[in-house]
Amino acid sequence: MAVIVAAAFVLAFLVQQFLVKPYVIPSPSMEPTLMEGDRVLVNRLAYRFHEPHRGDVFVFYPPGRPGSDPFIKRVVAVAGDTVAVHDGYLYLNGKPMTEPFIMQHPILNEFPEFKVPRDYVWAMGDNRNDSGDSRVFGPVSEKAIVGEAFAVYWPFSRVKGL
């Protein structure tokens, strides 16, 4: 019996360490897509097989914050893209974006155009007016990415894919 329990713990550890990791959403920065307290599953292997894409919801360690808990945000720009916020809209490569998933329009506070460097992504919360994101800490290194969030599994009333 003890061997079975030990094997189950080892298997659970290996799955979380290398394949799928559960995370709890700690803040309202991703509302309305993810609510504070939602529990999500994160594919830790996703970016070993493909680069991050615009629109991905992902988990990462924020730059300049050693020892910080991981953040969860949306990839809004990838290497080579330019991003800016003005006139209440996110501009990607000089064009205003229509983003039906964000919490509210307009996006407050201007942000000057920035070109995302190679091997980095630009992260923003869906609750753009209440999100500490790349506008605060800069671009996110692909090396700091934990994985891609793919499903809400709790609470049961909010179970869905991302």
KACORDA-V28974 format. One record per residue. N is the residue number from 1. PHI is phi as a letter, one per 30 degrees, with the letter a starting at -180 (none if undefined). Layout:
N,PHI
N,PHI
This chain:
1,none
2,d
3,d
4,d
5,d
6,d
7,d
8,d
9,d
10,d
11,d
12,d
13,d
14,d
15,d
16,d
17,d
18,b
19,c
20,b
21,b
22,d
23,b
24,c
25,d
26,d
27,a
28,d
29,d
30,c
31,d
32,d
33,d
34,b
35,c
36,e
37,j
38,e
39,c
40,b
41,c
42,b
43,d
44,d
45,c
46,e
47,d
48,d
49,c
50,a
51,d
52,d
53,c
54,e
55,j
56,d
57,c
58,b
59,c
60,a
61,c
62,d
63,d
64,i
65,b
66,e
67,i
68,d
69,d
70,d
71,c
72,b
73,b
74,c
75,d
76,c
77,a
78,c
79,e
80,j
81,d
82,c
83,b
84,a
85,b
86,a
87,h
88,i
89,b
90,d
91,c
92,c
93,h
94,i
95,c
96,d
97,c
98,c
99,b
100,d
101,d
102,d
103,d
104,a
105,c
106,d
107,d
108,d
109,i
110,d
111,b
112,d
113,e
114,b
115,c
116,d
117,d
118,e
119,i
120,b
121,b
122,c
123,c
124,b
125,d
126,d
127,c
128,e
129,d
130,b
131,b
132,d
133,b
134,e
135,d
136,c
137,c
138,i
139,d
140,c
141,d
142,d
143,d
144,c
145,d
146,d
147,l
148,c
149,d
150,b
151,a
152,c
153,c
154,a
155,d
156,e
157,d
158,c
159,e
160,a
161,d
162,c
